């Protein structure tokens, strides 16, 4: 039962992060190691910054066109 609660908590946390636009770093690392083993993996800080810029735009832009 405790194992099931922990699993539900992980899924809830993942769902909440995805709802606000923060993808899982561990999913990214697994994807890179599996599909692109010849390419370097970004650090968590680089990954977070890249995802924020992709979502909200870089260069000081606040809004999006669409």
VEXDREN-2710 file (C-alpha; in Angstrom, 1 decimal):
% VEXDREN-2710
k/r/px/py/pz
1/UNK/0.0/0.0/0.0
2/UNK/2.8/2.4/0.9
3/UNK/4.5/1.6/-2.4
4/UNK/1.3/2.5/-4.3
5/UNK/1.0/5.8/-2.5
6/UNK/4.6/6.7/-3.4
7/UNK/3.9/5.8/-7.0
8/UNK/0.7/7.9/-7.0
9/UNK/2.7/10.8/-5.5
10/UNK/5.3/10.6/-8.2
11/UNK/2.6/10.6/-10.9
12/UNK/0.9/13.5/-9.3
13/UNK/4.1/15.5/-9.1
14/UNK/4.9/14.8/-12.7
15/UNK/1.4/15.8/-13.8
16/UNK/1.6/19.1/-11.9
17/UNK/5.0/19.9/-13.4
18/UNK/3.8/19.1/-16.9
19/UNK/0.7/21.3/-16.3
20/UNK/2.8/24.3/-15.6
21/UNK/5.3/23.5/-18.4
22/UNK/8.2/22.0/-16.5
23/UNK/9.1/18.7/-18.1
24/UNK/10.9/15.9/-16.3
25/UNK/14.7/16.2/-16.4
26/UNK/15.1/12.4/-15.8
27/UNK/12.9/11.7/-18.8
28/UNK/15.1/14.0/-20.9
29/UNK/18.3/12.3/-19.6
30/UNK/16.9/8.8/-20.4
31/UNK/15.8/10.0/-23.9
32/UNK/19.3/11.4/-24.6
33/UNK/21.1/8.3/-23.4
34/UNK/18.8/6.0/-25.4
35/UNK/18.4/8.0/-28.6
36/UNK/21.4/10.3/-28.8
37/UNK/24.3/8.7/-27.0
38/UNK/26.8/10.6/-29.0
39/UNK/25.5/14.0/-27.9
40/UNK/26.2/15.7/-24.5
41/UNK/23.4/15.8/-21.9
42/UNK/22.6/19.3/-20.5
43/UNK/22.9/19.9/-16.8
44/UNK/19.7/20.4/-14.9
45/UNK/20.3/24.2/-14.8
46/UNK/20.8/24.3/-18.6
47/UNK/17.8/22.1/-19.2
48/UNK/15.6/24.2/-17.0
49/UNK/16.7/27.5/-18.7
50/UNK/16.3/26.0/-22.2
51/UNK/12.7/24.8/-21.4
52/UNK/11.8/28.2/-19.9
53/UNK/13.1/30.0/-22.9
54/UNK/11.3/27.6/-25.2
55/UNK/8.0/28.2/-23.4
56/UNK/8.2/31.9/-22.7
57/UNK/10.7/33.1/-25.3
58/UNK/14.2/34.5/-24.8
59/UNK/15.7/37.9/-25.4
60/UNK/13.6/39.6/-22.6
61/UNK/10.3/38.9/-24.3
62/UNK/7.4/38.6/-21.9
63/UNK/4.5/37.5/-24.1
64/UNK/4.0/35.1/-27.0
65/UNK/2.4/35.9/-30.3
66/UNK/0.0/33.0/-30.2
END
